[in-house]
Amino acid sequence: MPGRTRAVVVDAADVSGNTWYAASVGGGIWKTTDEGATWASLSEDMENIAVVSIAQSANSPSTLYAATGESWVGNIDAIDGSGIFKSTDGGANWVNISPKTLGVIDEKFVQVSRVITDSSNSDIVVISTMAPDGWSYIFKSVDGGITWTEAKKSSKRIQQVVQGPNSFDTLYAGVRNSNVLKSVDAGSTWNEVTIYSSSVSGNFNRAELAVSHNTADVVYAALEGNSTSSHLYVTFNGGSSWTAADNKNGTSDTWLQTMGWYANTIAVHPYNDSIVYTGSIDIYKSTIDSLIYKNSIHLTDGYNDIDSLNTNVHVDHHFLGVIKDGGGKFRILNGNDGGVAVSKSITNPGENDGDFTIKNAGYNTSQAYGADKIKGSNRYISGFQDNGTWVSPKGENASSSSDYTYQIGGDGFEVITHWDNPDSMMGGYQNNGFYRSLDGGDSWYYSTTSDMRNNGPF
């Protein structure tokens, strides 16, 4: 089962755009050379597979950097990291390049939220991190991770660093509930830029940034506001001033719903700076007019509660990127709680039903919340984050090639099998939704009372 994917990198060495590296929080780093038709794991020997970000330099495609640790988000299913890793052979082997004292990783590097590298010099690397004591940092290395320099320390949570096109000199950092940070010297020094904090009523939380593919002066910010409010801001002058891109019909924005703190991603159209794509529970496309008002349409309907457009795409989106195919055409590349999806190469990707293709065959990365062995056989049951509960086949010794069957939906949580009766087992999902089987998983019966549902911890 594929799982939560927070980053996908299109291999700079493949002009077709069909070779990708994917970062799964519960399953490590995987690679495909055929647009997701098949996948191979590259992190079998990594000491930590909670990978949240990957960076590759165009001048040295075999050099990769991987950031681990998800506690910077704040989700209860976050998996702690072990710092920053580097590969010089296309991901075949990885080395932890975090600073260590007597073999212990500097705590400032344990949770690395993002990593970026100079497209013309793979030795120049910038990362954002969060330490267990709550302080956030930006570090820079100019020697490929041999040494690191602290460039910024913040009491607010730095959750993202992004770079402009054409040059690594201009960088931006998204900070939770604070102003954007900007660097004009490739991450050596950082300063706050005037932004939305005085414009958004009350506090806001997570901020995700996306820079134009054409100029570093155009930057969009997707902000999680109070309650279910969502805010889209844009600057056309490198952050000197920002403008809210409100809905043209005067309605409030809610595209982040209640998930902006967890699932919040944004990307700019590669050929048109007035078009931006945002993702949370579903994916939306917004077009900005000359008066900085926007019209938005949705591209996916994961819960099938809007109009059934592209319902095959899993909900909770963590990554949006583009693959330039030339001639003004491009594909939308997406990472979500259910793995990886990609649109077909058309003029307006994602806008027609069926345009997204799920690319998860063999991409076995889902985070297992709980597992149990069935009495008297090598048969297993497990619950997976946002991907239901699965059981291996009867009469078969389970292996990596076993075809598990989907039994219970929702967030698959803890499971249990009877210690004496192999036919009895239980599983569940959020809000204490429990099911039991008395025939070895052939049929399931709902077994939760209303008072249990009302008191579910999640």
C-alpha positions in Angstrom: 0.0 0.0 0.0 1.4 3.4 -0.9 1.5 6.1 1.8 2.1 9.7 2.8 4.5 11.3 0.3 5.8 14.8 1.0 8.1 15.3 -1.9 8.8 14.2 -5.5 11.9 15.2 -7.5 12.0 14.9 -11.3 15.4 13.6 -12.3 17.4 16.3 -14.0 19.3 13.6 -16.0 16.2 12.4 -17.8 14.9 14.8 -20.5 11.7 12.8 -20.8 10.7 13.8 -17.3 9.7 10.2 -16.5 12.3 9.5 -13.9 11.3 10.5 -10.3 12.6 10.3 -6.8 9.8 10.1 -4.2 10.1 10.8 -0.4 7.7 8.9 1.8 7.5 9.6 5.5 6.7 6.0 6.3 8.7 4.3 3.6 11.8 6.1 2.6 13.1 7.0 -0.8 11.9 5.3 -4.0 12.8 5.7 -7.7 10.9 5.2 -10.9 12.3 5.4 -14.4 9.0 4.8 -16.2 6.7 7.5 -14.9 5.6 5.4 -11.9 4.8 2.2 -13.7 7.4 0.5 -11.5 9.3 1.6 -8.4 12.5 0.5 -6.6 13.4 1.3 -3.0 16.6 3.2 -2.5 16.6 3.4 1.3 16.9 -0.2 2.4 20.0 0.6 4.5 19.1 4.1 5.7 19.0 4.4 9.5 15.8 6.5 9.2 13.1 6.3 6.5 11.0 9.3 7.6 12.0 11.2 4.4 10.1 14.5 3.9 12.2 16.4 1.3 14.7 15.6 -1.5 17.0 17.9 -3.4 19.0 17.3 -6.6 21.4 19.6 -8.5 21.2 19.8 -12.3 24.9 20.1 -12.6 25.4 16.8 -10.7 22.3 14.6 -10.9 23.9 11.7 -9.1 24.2 13.8 -6.0 21.0 13.8 -3.8 20.2 15.1 -0.4 17.4 13.8 1.8 15.8 15.4 4.8 14.2 13.3 7.5 11.8 13.9 10.3 8.2 15.1 10.3 7.7 16.6 13.8 7.9 20.1 12.3 4.3 19.7 11.0 2.7 18.9 14.4 0.7 15.8 13.3 0.3 13.0 15.9 1.5 10.4 13.4 4.7 12.3 12.8 7.8 10.1 12.6 11.0 11.6 14.1 14.0 12.0 11.9 17.8 11.4 12.0 19.0 14.5 10.2 20.2 15.1 6.7 21.5 12.4 4.3 23.5 12.5 1.1 24.0 10.2 -1.8 26.6 10.6 -4.6 25.6 7.6 -6.7 22.0 8.3 -7.5 20.5 7.0 -4.3 22.2 3.6 -4.2 24.0 4.5 -1.0 23.4 7.1 1.7 25.5 8.8 4.3 24.3 10.8 7.3 26.0 14.2 7.0 24.5 15.8 10.1 27.0 17.3 12.6 27.7 14.8 15.4 29.4 14.9 18.8 30.7 11.5 20.0 28.5 9.9 17.4 25.3 11.7 18.6 23.5 13.9 16.0 23.3 17.6 16.9 19.7 18.0 18.1 19.3 21.1 15.8 19.5 18.7 12.8 17.2 15.9 14.0 14.0 17.3 12.3 15.0 18.7 8.8 11.9 20.1 7.2 13.3 21.0 3.8 16.5 20.8 1.8 17.4 22.7 -1.4 20.6 22.7 -3.4 22.2 25.0 -6.0 21.3 23.8 -9.5 24.8 24.9 -10.7 26.8 23.7 -7.6 25.7 20.6 -5.7 28.1 21.5 -2.8 25.9 24.4 -1.8 23.0 23.2 0.3 20.5 25.0 2.5 18.2 23.3 5.0 15.5 24.3 7.5 15.3 22.4 10.7 13.5 22.3 14.1 15.1 21.2 17.3 13.2 19.4 20.2 13.4 22.6 22.3 11.1 24.4 19.8 13.8 26.6 18.1 14.0 26.5 14.3 17.0 27.1 12.2 18.3 27.6 8.7 21.7 26.0 8.0 24.0 26.4 4.9 26.8 24.2 3.7 29.2 25.2 0.9 31.2 21.9 0.9 28.5 19.3 0.3 27.6 18.9 4.0 31.1 18.4 5.5 30.6 21.6 7.5 27.4 23.7 8.3 26.9 27.3 9.2 24.0 28.5 11.2 22.3 31.2 9.1 19.1 31.9 11.0 17.6 31.0 14.4 13.9 31.6 15.1 11.5 31.0 17.9 8.8 30.5 15.2 8.6 27.3 13.3 10.5 27.5 9.9 8.8 24.9 7.8 10.1 25.5 4.3 12.9 27.0 2.2 12.4 27.6 -1.5 14.6 29.0 -4.3 14.0 31.2 -7.2 14.6 30.3 -10.8 17.8 30.9 -12.8 19.9 31.7 -9.7 20.4 30.3 -6.2 21.0 33.8 -4.8 17.4 34.6 -4.0 15.8 32.2 -1.5 12.6 32.4 0.6 11.6 30.7 3.8 8.0 30.0 5.0 7.6 30.6 8.8 4.6 29.5 10.8 2.6 32.5 12.1 5.3 35.0 11.1 6.7 37.0 8.2 8.4 35.4 5.3 12.2 35.3 5.4 14.3 36.3 2.3 17.9 35.8 1.4 19.7 37.5 -1.5 23.1 35.8 -0.9 22.2 32.2 -1.4 21.1 31.6 2.2 24.0 33.1 4.1 21.9 35.8 5.7 18.1 36.2 6.1 15.7 39.1 6.7 12.0 39.4 7.2 10.0 40.9 4.4 6.8 42.8 4.7 3.9 40.4 4.2 0.5 39.3 5.3 0.8 39.2 9.1 -0.9 42.7 9.4 -3.5 41.8 6.8 -4.8 38.5 8.0 -7.3 39.0 10.8 -6.2 37.2 13.9 -3.3 34.6 13.9 -2.5 32.4 10.9 -0.6 29.2 11.1 1.3 27.3 8.4 2.5 29.2 5.3 3.6 27.4 2.1 5.4 29.3 -0.6 5.9 28.8 -4.3 8.1 30.9 -6.6 7.5 31.6 -10.3 9.4 29.5 -12.8 10.3 32.7 -14.6 11.3 35.3 -12.0 12.2 35.3 -8.3 10.1 38.4 -7.9 6.8 36.6 -8.1 6.0 34.5 -5.1 2.7 33.0 -3.9 1.8 32.1 -0.2 -0.9 29.7 0.8 -1.9 30.5 4.4 -3.8 28.5 6.9 -6.0 31.0 8.8 -8.2 30.7 11.8 -10.8 27.9 11.9 -11.4 26.9 8.2 -10.3 30.1 6.5 -7.7 30.0 3.7 -5.7 32.8 2.3 -3.8 33.2 -1.0 -1.3 36.1 -1.1 1.0 37.2 -4.0 4.0 39.5 -4.4 5.2 40.8 -7.7 8.2 42.6 -6.3 10.2 40.0 -4.4 8.3 40.5 -1.2 8.4 44.3 -0.8 4.6 44.2 -0.8 2.0 41.5 -0.8 -1.6 41.5 -2.0 -4.5 39.2 -1.0 -5.9 37.3 -4.0 -9.5 37.2 -2.8 -12.4 35.4 -4.6 -13.9 37.5 -7.3 -17.4 36.6 -6.1 -16.7 37.8 -2.6 -17.0 34.5 -0.9 -14.5 33.4 1.8 -11.8 30.9 0.9 -11.9 27.5 2.5 -9.8 25.3 0.2 -7.6 24.3 3.1 -10.7 23.4 5.1 -9.4 22.2 8.5 -6.2 20.5 7.1 -3.9 23.4 6.2 -1.6 22.8 9.2 -1.0 19.2 7.9 -1.8 19.1 4.1 -0.8 22.4 2.4 1.0 22.7 -0.9 1.2 25.1 -3.7 2.8 25.4 -7.2 2.9 28.0 -9.9 2.0 27.3 -13.6 5.3 27.0 -15.4 4.3 29.3 -18.3 1.8 31.7 -16.7 2.5 33.5 -13.4 -1.2 34.3 -13.1 -2.2 30.7 -12.5 -1.4 28.8 -9.3 -2.3 25.3 -8.0 -3.1 24.6 -4.4 -3.6 21.4 -2.5 -5.0 20.3 0.8 -7.8 17.8 1.0 -8.3 18.4 -2.8 -6.4 20.2 -5.5 -7.5 23.5 -6.9 -6.5 25.8 -9.8 -6.7 29.6 -9.3 -6.4 32.2 -12.0 -5.5 35.7 -10.9 -6.7 38.7 -12.8 -5.2 42.2 -13.2 -7.1 43.4 -10.1 -5.7 40.6 -8.0 -9.0 38.8 -7.7 -9.1 35.1 -8.5 -11.4 32.5 -10.0 -10.9 29.0 -8.7 -11.9 25.5 -9.9 -11.2 22.2 -8.3 -9.3 19.4 -10.0 -9.9 16.5 -7.7 -12.8 15.3 -5.5 -11.3 12.7 -3.3 -14.4 12.2 -1.0 -16.8 12.4 -4.0 -18.8 15.2 -2.4 -18.4 17.9 -5.0 -19.0 16.7 -8.5 -17.1 13.4 -8.8 -14.2 14.9 -10.8 -11.0 12.8 -10.6 -12.2 10.9 -7.5 -9.4 8.4 -8.0 -6.8 10.8 -6.5 -6.3 10.3 -2.8 -7.1 13.1 -0.4 -4.6 15.1 1.7 -2.0 16.6 -0.6 1.5 17.4 0.5 3.3 18.1 -2.8 2.5 19.8 -6.1 5.1 20.1 -8.9 5.2 20.4 -12.6 7.0 18.4 -15.4 7.7 20.7 -18.4 7.1 18.8 -21.6 7.8 21.6 -24.0 5.5 23.5 -26.4 3.6 25.0 -23.4 2.6 21.6 -22.2 3.2 20.2 -18.8 2.1 17.6 -16.3 1.1 18.1 -12.7 3.0 15.9 -10.3 1.4 15.2 -6.9 2.3 13.6 -3.6 -0.5 12.7 -1.1 -1.5 10.4 1.7 -2.0 7.7 -0.9 1.2 8.0 -2.8 1.9 9.6 -6.1 -0.4 10.8 -8.9 0.4 12.6 -12.2 -1.7 14.3 -14.9 -1.5 13.6 -18.6 0.5 16.1 -20.7 -2.3 18.4 -22.0 -2.8 22.1 -22.3 -4.9 22.3 -19.1 -3.7 19.4 -17.0 -6.1 17.9 -14.4 -9.2 19.8 -15.6 -10.9 16.8 -17.2 -12.2 13.8 -15.4 -9.8 10.9 -15.7 -6.8 13.1 -16.4 -5.0 12.0 -13.3 -3.3 8.7 -13.2 -2.3 6.9 -10.0 1.3 5.8 -10.1 1.6 3.5 -7.1 2.3 0.0 -8.4 5.0 -1.5 -6.1 5.4 1.8 -4.2 4.9 0.1 -0.8 5.4 3.0 1.6 2.3 3.3 3.8 2.8 3.9 7.6 1.6 1.0 9.7 -0.1 2.1 12.9 -0.5 -1.4 14.2 -0.1 -5.1 13.2 -0.8 -8.5 14.5 -0.1 -12.2 13.6 -3.1 -14.5 13.3 -2.9 -17.5 15.6 -1.5 -20.7 14.1 -0.3 -19.4 10.7 2.0 -16.9 9.1 -0.9 -14.6 8.3 -1.1 -11.0 9.3 -3.4 -8.0 9.7 -2.3 -4.3 9.8 -3.9 -0.9 9.9 -2.3 1.9 7.8 -2.4 5.7 8.1 -5.3 7.0 6.0 -5.2 3.8 4.0 -7.4 1.3 5.8 -6.9 -2.1 7.3 -5.5 -5.0 5.2 -5.2 -8.8 5.8 -2.9 -11.3 4.1 -4.5 -14.3 2.3 -5.7 -17.5 4.0 -3.6 -20.6 3.4 -0.5 -18.7 2.5 2.7 -17.9 4.3 2.8 -14.1 4.0 5.7 -12.6 2.1 6.6 -9.3 0.3 4.7 -10.5 -2.7 1.5 -11.5 -0.9 -1.6 -9.8 -2.2 -3.2 -8.4 0.9 -7.0 -7.6 0.8 -8.6 -4.3 1.8 -11.0 -4.9 4.7 -11.8 -1.6 6.6 -11.6 2.0 5.4 -10.5 5.3 6.8 -7.4 5.6 9.0 -6.4 2.0 9.7 -5.4 2.0 13.4 -4.5 -0.7 15.9 -5.6 -4.2 15.1 -5.9 -7.3 17.2 -6.4 -11.0 16.6 -7.8 -13.5 19.1 -5.1 -15.3 21.1 -6.8 -18.6 20.7 -9.3 -18.4 17.8 -7.7 -17.6 14.4 -11.1 -16.6 13.0 -11.7 -13.7 15.4 -10.1 -10.3 14.8 -10.8 -6.6 15.1 -9.7 -3.4 13.4 -10.9 0.2 13.3 -10.6 3.8 12.0 -10.9 7.3 13.4 -13.6 8.3 16.0 -13.6 4.8 17.5 -15.1 3.1 14.4 -14.5 -0.6 15.2 -15.2 -3.6 13.2 -14.9 -7.3 14.0 -14.7 -10.5 12.0 -15.6 -14.0 13.2 -14.7 -15.9 10.0 -11.1 -15.0 9.5 -11.7 -11.8 7.6 -14.3 -13.0 5.1 -17.0 -10.7 6.5 -16.9 -7.8 9.0 -19.5 -6.4 11.4 -19.7 -2.9 12.9 -19.2 -3.1 16.6 -19.2 0.5 18.0 -21.8 2.2 20.1 -22.8 5.9 19.7 -21.3 7.0 22.9 -17.9 5.4 21.9 -18.1 7.4 18.6 -18.7 10.7 20.4 -15.6 10.2 22.5 -13.1 9.1 19.9 -9.7 10.7 20.5 -9.1 11.1 16.8 
